[in-house]
Each structure stands twice: as C-alpha cells, then as structure tokens.
Amino acid sequence: HHGGSLAKAALLSARNDVFANVAIIAAGFLTAATFSPWPDLAVGIGIAVINAGAGREVFIAARSERLGAEP
C-alpha cells in the first residue's frame, strides 16, 4: 500500500495496454469479417476514454501527494 502516483500510473498503463491489445485483436477480426471501419473506430474511442480516465486518476493521486507533502 505504499504506491504513489507513479505506481498508480504504471499499474493503470499496464492494465490499459492489456485491454487495448485484446480489443484491437477483436476489432481486427470484426473488421475483417464485416469489412466495416466501425469496430476499429469504436476501439479507438474506447481506448481514448479509458486512457483519459486513467490520466484523471493519476492526476488526482499526484495532486493529493503534493498537497500532503507541503508544510
């Protein structure tokens, strides 16, 4: 439980990479089967939303660390 904002960022980055890679592979199969660009677009938007949420979590953790470290 001694993680900080950097540990949180590393954990969220690794988690998001796993989700993104699985989603990209699935979208590739769907795109190949349907000849539609929508699976790729949906995955791209989903990855952007997930990464924005992770960035927000890291920002909040870093801000609370900074506020807690000031005298």
LINJONOR-V645379 format. One record per pair of residues at least 24 apart in sequence whose C-alpha atoms are under 6 Angstrom apart, sorted by the first residue. I is the first residue (numbers start at 1). GAP is how many residues later the second one is. Records with the same first field share a line. If there is no record, write none. Layout:
I=GAP + GAP
//
This chain:
5=53 + 56 + 57
9=49
//
